[in-house]
C-alpha cells in the first residue's frame, strides 16, 4: 500500500474542561480537534457552556474501528479510573 493510500492513524483522547470534567473522543489530529472544540462551531455539543482546557491523555496507533471501541471503553470508566489512567501515563 502506498503512503498516499495508507489508512489514517486514529487517536483516542481525553480533554479536561474548565469545570474539571473529562471529555473523551477520537480523531486523526488531536491538536486540530482541540482547536475545533475551542472554536465551538464544529466542536462537540459537550463544550457548550464549558471550555476545553487541555488534552490530558491520548493514545495513538488505532484505526477508526479500534479507536471507536477504545473510546467506548474509556467512556465506561468511572472518573477515578480515568484519573488513574491519566496519572499512570504521565500526560
MMTF fields as JSON, N, C-alpha, C and O atoms, coordinates in Angstrom:
{
  "mmtfVersion": "1.0.0",
  "mmtfProducer": "UNKNOWN",
  "numBonds": 363,
  "numAtoms": 364,
  "numGroups": 91,
  "numChains": 1,
  "numModels": 1,
  "chainsPerModel": [1],
  "groupsPerChain": [91],
  "chainIdList": ["A"],
  "bondAtomList": [4, 2, 8, 6, 12, 10, 16, 14, 20, 18, 24, 22, 28, 26, 32, 30, 36, 34, 40, 38, 44, 42, 48, 46, 52, 50, 56, 54, 60, 58, 64, 62, 68, 66, 72, 70, 76, 74, 80, 78, 84, 82, 88, 86, 92, 90, 96, 94, 100, 98, 104, 102, 108, 106, 112, 110, 116, 114, 120, 118, 124, 122, 128, 126, 132, 130, 136, 134, 140, 138, 144, 142, 148, 146, 152, 150, 156, 154, 160, 158, 164, 162, 168, 166, 172, 170, 176, 174, 180, 178, 184, 182, 188, 186, 192, 190, 196, 194, 200, 198, 204, 202, 208, 206, 212, 210, 216, 214, 220, 218, 224, 222, 228, 226, 232, 230, 236, 234, 240, 238, 244, 242, 248, 246, 252, 250, 256, 254, 260, 258, 264, 262, 268, 266, 272, 270, 276, 274, 280, 278, 284, 282, 288, 286, 292, 290, 296, 294, 300, 298, 304, 302, 308, 306, 312, 310, 316, 314, 320, 318, 324, 322, 328, 326, 332, 330, 336, 334, 340, 338, 344, 342, 348, 346, 352, 350, 356, 354, 360, 358],
  "bondOrderList": [1, 1, 1, 1, 1, 1, 1, 1, 1, 1, 1, 1, 1, 1, 1, 1, 1, 1, 1, 1, 1, 1, 1, 1, 1, 1, 1, 1, 1, 1, 1, 1, 1, 1, 1, 1, 1, 1, 1, 1, 1, 1, 1, 1, 1, 1, 1, 1, 1, 1, 1, 1, 1, 1, 1, 1, 1, 1, 1, 1, 1, 1, 1, 1, 1, 1, 1, 1, 1, 1, 1, 1, 1, 1, 1, 1, 1, 1, 1, 1, 1, 1, 1, 1, 1, 1, 1, 1, 1, 1],
  "groupList": [{"groupName": "UNK", "atomNameList": ["N", "CA", "C", "O"], "elementList": ["N", "C", "C", "O"], "formalChargeList": [0, 0, 0, 0], "bondAtomList": [1, 0, 2, 1, 3, 2], "bondOrderList": [1, 1, 2], "singleLetterCode": "X", "chemCompType": "L-PEPTIDE LINKING"}],
  "groupTypeList": [0, 0, 0, 0, 0, 0, 0, 0, 0, 0, 0, 0, 0, 0, 0, 0, 0, 0, 0, 0, 0, 0, 0, 0, 0, 0, 0, 0, 0, 0, 0, 0, 0, 0, 0, 0, 0, 0, 0, 0, 0, 0, 0, 0, 0, 0, 0, 0, 0, 0, 0, 0, 0, 0, 0, 0, 0, 0, 0, 0, 0, 0, 0, 0, 0, 0, 0, 0, 0, 0, 0, 0, 0, 0, 0, 0, 0, 0, 0, 0, 0, 0, 0, 0, 0, 0, 0, 0, 0, 0, 0],
  "groupIdList": [1, 2, 3, 4, 5, 6, 7, 8, 9, 10, 11, 12, 13, 14, 15, 16, 17, 18, 19, 20, 21, 22, 23, 24, 25, 26, 27, 28, 29, 30, 31, 32, 33, 34, 35, 36, 37, 38, 39, 40, 41, 42, 43, 44, 45, 46, 47, 48, 49, 50, 51, 52, 53, 54, 55, 56, 57, 58, 59, 60, 61, 62, 63, 64, 65, 66, 67, 68, 69, 70, 71, 72, 73, 74, 75, 76, 77, 78, 79, 80, 81, 82, 83, 84, 85, 86, 87, 88, 89, 90, 91],
  "secStructList": [7, 7, 4, 4, 4, 1, 7, 7, 7, 3, 3, 3, 3, 3, 3, 3, 3, 6, 6, 1, 7, 3, 3, 3, 3, 3, 3, 1, 7, 2, 2, 2, 2, 2, 2, 2, 2, 2, 2, 7, 1, 1, 1, 7, 4, 4, 4, 6, 6, 1, 7, 3, 3, 3, 3, 3, 3, 3, 3, 3, 3, 3, 7, 2, 2, 2, 2, 2, 2, 2, 2, 2, 2, 2, 2, 2, 1, 7, 2, 2, 2, 2, 2, 2, 2, 2, 2, 2, 2, 6, 7],
  "xCoordList": [0.855, 0.0, 0.896, 1.8, 0.667, 1.483, 1.1, 0.025, 2.001, 1.75, 0.521, -0.183, 0.251, -0.898, -2.216, -3.221, -2.219, -3.465, -3.472, -4.408, -2.44, -2.383, -3.522, -3.837, -4.136, -5.216, -4.686, -3.541, -5.519, -5.12, -4.947, -5.636, -4.025, -3.867, -4.883, -5.02, -5.582, -6.595, -6.085, -5.315, -6.522, -6.151, -7.409, -8.48, -7.261, -8.278, -7.721, -6.548, -8.546, -8.043, -9.038, -10.232, -8.512, -9.34, -8.955, -7.776, -9.961, -9.763, -10.364, -11.471, -9.605, -10.116, -10.783, -10.234, -11.966, -12.658, -12.563, -12.081, -13.03, -12.913, -13.74, -13.513, -14.676, -15.433, -14.852, -15.49, -13.629, -12.885, -13.469, -13.038, -14.425, -14.953, -14.013, -13.156, -14.194, -13.334, -14.165, -15.184, -13.721, -14.399, -13.512, -12.314, -14.086, -13.344, -13.822, -15.024, -12.882, -13.239, -12.165, -11.153, -12.4, -11.43, -11.224, -12.106, -10.059, -9.734, -8.488, -7.801, -8.21, -6.947, -5.916, -4.745, -6.341, -5.447, -5.895, -6.834, -5.232, -5.653, -5.548, -6.457, -4.457, -4.277, -5.396, -5.973, -5.696, -6.761, -8.105, -8.898, -8.356, -9.647, -9.83, -10.928, -8.755, -8.839, -9.201, -10.038, -8.58, -8.891, -10.348, -11.004, -10.851, -12.255, -13.186, -14.186, -12.86, -13.671, -13.648, -14.674, -12.489, -12.376, -13.145, -13.733, -13.151, -13.856, -15.37, -16.107, -15.83, -17.244, -18.11, -19.094, -17.804, -18.699, -18.719, -19.78, -17.566, -17.522, -17.089, -16.831, -17.012, -16.676, -17.891, -19.001, -17.674, -18.743, -19.727, -19.344, -20.982, -22.003, -21.665, -22.09, -20.9, -20.48, -19.849, -20.0, -19.15, -18.434, -19.26, -18.717, -20.526, -21.394, -21.641, -22.251, -21.173, -21.284, -20.064, -19.984, -19.116, -17.846, -16.734, -16.957, -15.564, -14.413, -13.399, -12.995, -12.994, -11.949, -10.611, -10.21, -9.924, -8.661, -7.453, -6.655, -7.326, -6.124, -6.364, -7.249, -5.574, -5.579, -4.773, -3.607, -5.398, -4.717, -4.316, -3.575, -4.805, -4.493, -4.706, -5.642, -3.828, -4.059, -3.363, -2.295, -3.983, -3.45, -3.359, -4.247, -2.296, -2.142, -2.142, -2.257, -2.012, -1.868, -3.168, -3.179, -4.255, -5.553, -5.98, -5.564, -6.828, -7.609, -8.956, -9.188, -9.835, -11.102, -11.888, -12.443, -11.935, -12.7, -12.148, -12.907, -10.849, -10.267, -10.335, -10.488, -10.224, -10.346, -11.753, -11.927, -12.743, -14.132, -14.378, -15.021, -13.865, -14.028, -13.344, -13.897, -12.142, -11.404, -12.091, -12.117, -12.64, -13.393, -14.549, -14.775, -15.265, -16.385, -15.895, -16.525, -14.763, -14.194, -13.878, -14.211, -13.235, -12.857, -14.075, -14.092, -15.084, -16.286, -17.013, -17.732, -16.837, -17.477, -16.749, -17.3, -15.515, -14.746, -15.322, -15.877, -15.178, -15.531, -14.457, -13.34, -14.799, -13.869, -12.535, -11.471, -12.596, -11.371, -10.486, -9.261, -11.1, -10.341, -9.687, -8.549, -10.405, -9.83, -8.655, -7.622, -8.812, -7.73, -6.504, -5.373, -6.727, -5.616, -4.905, -3.676, -5.668, -5.088, -4.245, -3.136, -4.779, -4.068, -2.781, -1.726, -2.865, -1.695, -0.654, 0.544, -1.104, -0.194, 0.628, 1.796, 0.025, 0.735, 1.564, 2.403, 1.343, 2.144, 1.884, 2.764, 0.713, 0.415, -0.184, -0.49],
  "yCoordList": [-1.178, 0.0, 1.236, 1.338, 2.152, 3.359, 4.304, 4.191, 5.235, 6.191, 7.041, 7.423, 7.344, 8.18, 7.484, 8.145, 6.158, 5.435, 4.738, 4.002, 4.963, 4.349, 4.891, 6.08, 4.02, 4.494, 5.449, 5.336, 6.377, 7.376, 6.719, 5.755, 7.253, 6.813, 7.575, 8.792, 6.862, 7.461, 7.517, 6.661, 8.525, 8.75, 8.756, 9.176, 8.29, 8.432, 9.468, 9.403, 10.416, 11.488, 11.819, 11.541, 12.423, 12.943, 14.401, 14.738, 15.256, 16.693, 17.052, 16.635, 17.837, 18.395, 19.727, 20.547, 19.941, 21.207, 22.096, 21.673, 23.325, 24.31, 23.961, 24.534, 23.052, 22.613, 21.32, 20.648, 20.978, 19.794, 18.478, 17.41, 18.532, 17.302, 16.823, 17.568, 15.566, 14.94, 14.51, 13.835, 14.907, 14.57, 13.603, 13.845, 12.522, 11.525, 11.534, 11.589, 11.481, 11.454, 10.78, 10.313, 10.733, 10.177, 11.156, 11.955, 11.084, 11.966, 11.455, 10.558, 12.029, 11.752, 12.835, 12.687, 13.929, 15.047, 15.685, 16.482, 15.34, 15.787, 17.305, 17.94, 17.886, 19.341, 20.092, 21.038, 19.666, 20.3, 20.143, 21.083, 18.949, 18.695, 19.555, 20.051, 19.736, 20.613, 22.028, 22.676, 22.507, 23.844, 23.927, 24.949, 22.863, 22.852, 22.918, 23.635, 22.171, 22.234, 23.644, 24.154, 24.265, 25.625, 26.628, 27.563, 26.449, 27.369, 27.226, 28.193, 26.029, 25.827, 25.453, 24.739, 25.893, 25.652, 24.189, 23.658, 23.541, 22.135, 21.238, 20.05, 21.8, 21.025, 20.282, 20.44, 19.483, 18.696, 19.59, 20.61, 19.192, 19.916, 19.926, 20.813, 18.935, 18.834, 20.138, 20.506, 20.829, 22.035, 23.304, 24.399, 23.19, 24.369, 24.62, 23.797, 25.739, 26.033, 25.602, 25.857, 24.955, 24.552, 24.976, 25.136, 25.153, 25.466, 24.32, 23.924, 23.794, 22.764, 23.413, 24.38, 22.892, 23.488, 22.859, 23.548, 21.536, 20.877, 19.394, 18.804, 18.808, 17.362, 16.768, 17.114, 15.877, 15.275, 13.829, 13.232, 13.264, 11.871, 11.657, 12.196, 10.864, 10.444, 9.124, 8.841, 8.327, 7.053, 7.111, 7.647, 6.565, 6.516, 5.069, 4.145, 4.887, 3.552, 2.826, 1.605, 3.561, 2.947, 3.163, 4.121, 2.244, 2.539, 3.045, 3.057, 3.458, 4.052, 3.092, 3.496, 1.839, 0.845, 0.64, 0.663, 0.443, 0.206, 1.474, 1.386, 2.639, 3.896, 4.044, 4.47, 3.696, 3.786, 2.814, 3.165, 1.593, 0.612, 1.099, 0.977, 1.65, 2.137, 3.354, 3.499, 4.217, 5.372, 4.895, 5.437, 3.905, 3.362, 2.789, 2.99, 2.07, 1.52, 2.64, 2.547, 3.697, 4.798, 5.534, 5.937, 5.713, 6.409, 5.627, 6.216, 4.321, 3.487, 3.522, 3.102, 4.018, 4.082, 5.139, 6.145, 4.891, 5.904, 6.992, 6.761, 8.161, 9.293, 8.932, 9.255, 8.264, 7.894, 6.992, 7.109, 6.101, 5.217, 6.012, 5.738, 6.983, 7.83, 8.635, 8.752, 9.189, 9.961, 9.092, 9.543, 7.844, 6.916, 6.624, 6.563, 6.444, 6.21, 7.395, 7.229, 8.584, 9.816, 9.935, 10.244, 9.691, 9.784, 8.735, 9.015, 7.539, 6.437, 6.732, 6.352, 7.406, 7.707, 8.966, 9.23, 9.748, 10.951, 12.069, 12.903, 12.121, 13.169, 14.381, 15.351],
  "zCoordList": [0.0, 0.0, 0.0, 0.83, -0.893, -0.953, 0.179, 0.767, 0.47, 1.54, 1.264, 2.199, 0.013, -0.349, -0.046, 0.212, -0.074, 0.18, 1.536, 1.85, 2.338, 3.659, 4.52, 4.465, 5.31, 6.185, 7.243, 7.68, 7.644, 8.639, 10.005, 10.339, 10.777, 12.159, 13.004, 12.878, 13.851, 14.721, 16.15, 16.585, 16.864, 18.256, 19.12, 18.681, 20.341, 21.375, 22.344, 22.712, 22.756, 23.614, 24.709, 24.601, 25.771, 26.856, 27.056, 27.165, 27.101, 27.332, 28.684, 29.023, 29.449, 30.698, 30.389, 29.652, 30.952, 30.714, 31.955, 33.006, 31.809, 32.886, 34.125, 35.19, 34.009, 35.19, 35.762, 36.572, 35.329, 35.78, 35.27, 35.703, 34.374, 33.793, 32.689, 32.212, 32.296, 31.3, 30.1, 30.247, 28.912, 27.665, 26.883, 26.735, 26.387, 25.62, 24.178, 23.919, 23.237, 21.826, 20.986, 21.508, 19.668, 18.723, 17.574, 17.259, 16.957, 15.844, 15.132, 15.622, 13.986, 13.298, 13.599, 13.249, 14.248, 14.555, 15.874, 15.893, 16.958, 18.289, 18.43, 18.967, 17.957, 18.071, 17.338, 17.876, 16.112, 15.337, 16.034, 16.091, 16.565, 17.204, 18.451, 18.706, 19.234, 20.402, 19.967, 20.596, 18.902, 18.39, 17.924, 18.125, 17.306, 16.883, 18.085, 18.061, 19.137, 20.36, 20.936, 21.384, 20.923, 21.458, 20.62, 21.162, 19.307, 18.404, 18.543, 18.352, 18.873, 19.133, 17.96, 18.152, 16.747, 15.62, 15.18, 14.852, 15.169, 14.765, 15.921, 15.728, 17.102, 18.287, 18.818, 18.311, 19.827, 20.435, 21.195, 21.767, 21.189, 21.955, 23.445, 24.185, 23.869, 25.265, 25.747, 26.911, 24.868, 25.262, 25.164, 25.316, 24.92, 25.011, 26.5, 27.183, 26.983, 28.41, 29.194, 30.395, 28.545, 29.156, 28.213, 27.013, 28.744, 27.899, 27.978, 29.071, 26.835, 26.854, 27.193, 26.546, 28.194, 28.627, 27.953, 27.318, 28.096, 27.578, 27.382, 28.002, 26.524, 26.328, 27.478, 27.673, 28.235, 29.38, 29.11, 29.89, 28.004, 27.67, 26.19, 25.6, 25.589, 24.213, 23.945, 24.488, 23.101, 22.639, 21.128, 20.465, 20.587, 19.137, 18.675, 19.48, 17.365, 16.809, 16.529, 16.375, 16.462, 16.206, 14.761, 14.109, 14.27, 13.073, 13.59, 14.799, 12.696, 13.164, 14.048, 15.07, 13.662, 14.4, 15.809, 16.778, 15.932, 17.26, 18.119, 19.337, 17.499, 18.25, 18.815, 19.957, 18.025, 18.493, 19.643, 20.632, 19.513, 20.597, 21.871, 22.964, 21.727, 22.897, 23.527, 24.749, 22.685, 23.197, 24.072, 25.154, 23.618, 24.389, 25.718, 26.757, 25.681, 26.918, 27.905, 29.087, 27.416, 28.302, 28.837, 30.0, 28.01, 28.465, 29.553, 30.361, 29.583, 30.603, 31.941, 32.958, 31.947, 33.191, 34.125, 33.685, 35.404, 36.392, 36.371, 35.909, 36.868, 36.855, 37.517, 36.99, 38.666, 39.381, 38.519, 38.551, 37.758, 36.882, 35.742, 35.361, 35.21, 34.161, 34.7, 34.04, 35.902, 36.507, 36.767, 36.592, 37.184, 37.4, 36.077, 36.033, 35.007, 33.689, 33.248, 32.74, 33.447, 33.071, 33.88, 33.327, 35.184, 36.057, 35.705, 35.715, 35.397, 35.062, 33.816, 33.738, 32.842, 31.599, 31.706, 30.845, 32.749, 32.965, 31.987, 31.77, 31.389, 30.41, 31.042, 30.349]
}
